[in-house]
Amino acid sequence: MGLSPDNLKKLERFLTPRFFEEVSNEREEIDPFTTGTTELPNAFRVGECRAVSSTKAEFQILLFWRDDIHNQQREVKAVVVRNGDKWLIDDVER
C-alpha cells in the first residue's frame, strides 16, 4: 500500500515543509517513510533516542517482517526537529 496524495496531506502537520515537499515527489506506489518500496513491515519498535542538540533528535526505529517466509529486521532513523512548540519529522534515513 503506497502513500496517496490525500493520505500524505493528512500527515503534513507532522512533517517539516522541506520533508513534506521531498516525500510529495515520491512515487505513489511506495512507502517513503520506512522502506522506500512497496514491501511494508508487519511491525515496528522505537529504539534508541539521541539528542543531537536542543532542537534536533534522532530516533532509531526497528522494522520487522515476520511470516511463513520472512523473518527479517531492518533499521531506519527518524530525524526530528523542534519548530516552535512542535517536534516535526525532518528526515527518515533508510
Secondary structure as the mmCIF struct_conf table of DSSP 4:
data_model
#
loop_
_struct_conf.conf_type_id
_struct_conf.id
_struct_conf.beg_label_comp_id
_struct_conf.beg_label_asym_id
_struct_conf.beg_label_seq_id
_struct_conf.end_label_comp_id
_struct_conf.end_label_asym_id
_struct_conf.end_label_seq_id
HELX_RH_AL_P HELX_RH_AL_P1 PRO A 5 LEU A 11
HELX_RH_3T_P HELX_RH_3T_P1 GLU A 12 PHE A 14
STRN STRN1 LEU A 15 LEU A 15
HELX_RH_AL_P HELX_RH_AL_P2 PRO A 17 SER A 24
TURN_TY1_P TURN_TY1_P1 ASN A 25 ASN A 25
BEND BEND1 GLU A 26 GLU A 26
TURN_TY1_P TURN_TY1_P2 GLU A 28 GLU A 29
BEND BEND2 ILE A 30 ILE A 30
TURN_TY1_P TURN_TY1_P3 PRO A 32 THR A 35
BEND BEND3 GLY A 36 THR A 38
BEND BEND4 ASN A 42 ASN A 42
STRN STRN2 ALA A 43 SER A 53
TURN_TY1_P TURN_TY1_P4 SER A 54 THR A 55
STRN STRN3 LYS A 56 ARG A 66
BEND BEND5 ASP A 67 ILE A 69
STRN STRN4 ASN A 71 ASN A 83
TURN_TY1_P TURN_TY1_P5 GLY A 84 ASP A 85
STRN STRN5 LYS A 86 GLU A 93
#
